[in-house]
């Protein structure tokens, strides 16, 4: 089975930055929908950012939650099988457990976006981000 392991979380002051990483095993990065989702205590899980890759296109397609646009950037390194989330200008409301997830459904059949958490097939255990 696919395994996803997040890292890079921690505690930071408001205005600071963190970069989350998600290492994936047994997964081809060239044709997947991958994303970062988060859940704060007492709140529902929400999509943060997704990146959709297919061998049909020459570029990846990204989506972001409105609350993080302009501050967060999702990217990936296909050679290393690592997904990243660069988080800048962090706010206390960004405090949450951040999860990495992947949808391995064939491109023609999948929907990839921050609103499609239910379509993700595999999830990591999460990494905690605390902003004070």
Buried (B, 14 or more C-beta within 10 A) or exposed (E): EBEBBBBBBEEBEEEBEBEBBBBBEEBEBEBBBBBBBBBBEEEEBBBBBBBBBBEEEEEBEBBBBEEBEEBBBBBBEEEEBBBBBBBBEBEEEBBBBBBBBBBBBEBEEBEBBBEBBEBBBBBBEBBEBBBE
